[in-house]
């Protein structure tokens, strides 16, 4: 490469000197001879080619160094972008966590007639949410069987098993859990809410045994009723998304979208009754 550059430089110098000699020789002449004109044309042409080639070589070298700088700059920008994305994810996570805590504190303030034990989910007790999940509080913390579990969004389920430092909670989307429910709009309290899985395996709930003349409709809010004293009254269960008639049994059933997103559960409250008998 170095030898090539040296030869190129020598060629340029020789051609330039020749061209200058020709110019000096022809200065003062009104008209150049045919031979002189021909030599000038050849020298100009060759010099032009060499100049253009040399210019391209210089541009190529500049491009190589510029490309290296651009590559390093892109690497730096990618690293900075990764840091910004990480910060954005952390901020989003903190914002969502803060929103959950606000809802839970608001729920606690509105229902101050009860005491509460805060807890977190530490695992599932089976393959999915239908089998229940494990919380990090047990009998050492005051947890007892049949205590009700909620979030700021509404009803989660009921404690079904208790150990010293952990407990198992069954959710309302489990068919084995029954909750006395009522419609907020009409205050009808004849229904029973049980877990339900639709044709697409979506985990829902259903309000059974409403009378045929019930005014239930899509969009109605379903709450817990006071029947049986197993659940505190007026805790949100979910929203009616469909209504069906069972004329054979002379009842209506309402399909419910739970207010709690069971795929995103993290922090929970276990409700503790202030009554000595433990009833709500």
MOCORBEL-V315039 format. One line per field, one symbol per residue. ss: DSSP state (A for helix, B for strand, O for the rest). phi: phi as a letter, one per 40 degrees, with the letter a starting at -180 (. if undefined). psi: psi as a letter, one per 30 degrees, with the letter a starting at -180 (. if undefined). Layout:
BEGIN
ss = ???
phi = ???
psi = ???
END
This chain:
BEGIN
ss = OAAAAAAAAAAAAAAAAAAAAAAAAAOOOOOOOAAAAAAAAAAAAAAAAAAAAAAAAAAAAAAAAAAAAAAAAAAAAAAAAAAAAAAAAAAAAAAAAAAAAAAAAAAAAAOOOOBBBBBBBBBBOOOOAAAOBBBOOOAAAOOOOOOBBBOOOOBBBBBBBBOOOOBBBBBOOOOOOBBBBBBOOOOOOOBBBBBBBOOOOOBBBBBBBBBOOOOOOOOOBBBBOOAAAOOOOOOBBBBBBBBBBBOOOOBBBBBBBBOOOAAAOOBBBBBBOOOOOOOO
phi = .ccccccccccccdcccccccccccccgccacccccccccccccccccccccccccccccccccccccccccccccccccccccccccccccccccccccccccccccccbccbcbbcabcbiccacacccgabbcbbccbgcbcgccbbbccicbiacbabbcbaabbccccccccbbcbacccbgcbccbcbcabcccgccbaaccgccccccdadgccbbcbccgfcbccgcccibcbabbbbccbfbbbbcbcdcccccbcbcbbccbcccccgcc
psi = eeeeeeeeeeeeeeeeeeeeeeeeefkfkeklleeeeeeeeeeeeeeeeeeeeeeeeeeeeeeeeeeeeeeeeeeeeeeeeeeeeeeeeeeeeeeeeeeeeeeeeeeeefhffllkjkllkglkfbfafffllklhkaefggklkgkkklaffakebkkfkkaegllkkklfgkffkkkkllkeefgkhflkkllkkafggkjalkjlhklfgkgklkfkkklklgkfgfkkkhkkeakkflkkkifeghlkkkkkjkfkjffgkdklkkkkkfkeffl.
END
